[in-house]
Amino acid sequence: MQRPQVATARQTYYINAMKSSTVTIRVDAKLDRELKRLSRSLKQSKSDIARDALKRQVALLRFRKTRQVVLSEIEAKAGILSDEDIFNAVS
């Protein structure tokens, strides 16, 4: 796939044609102040900071869900249901 580009006399810049959608969230005043401070100090937009935090949270939740599924399968196959079962298996 060829990316759209804008040519200048010295350099070529590529335009990011990523599709996006808008999510609106409500935050309390304290969180908004903290987000504004971070935005200024990091020189990033509030949206960039919120997007990064949301990506991390989604990844964490996906990991936890996958972990729970895998652990459930292992417990069912090995007959391990408690910490005591694990202790007995390794002792």
Secondary structure, 3 states (H helix, E strand, C coil): CCCCEEECCCCEEECCCCCCCCCCCCCCHHHHHHHHHHHHHHCCCHHHHHHHHHHHHHHHHHHHHHHHHHHHHHHHHHCCCCHHHHHHHHC
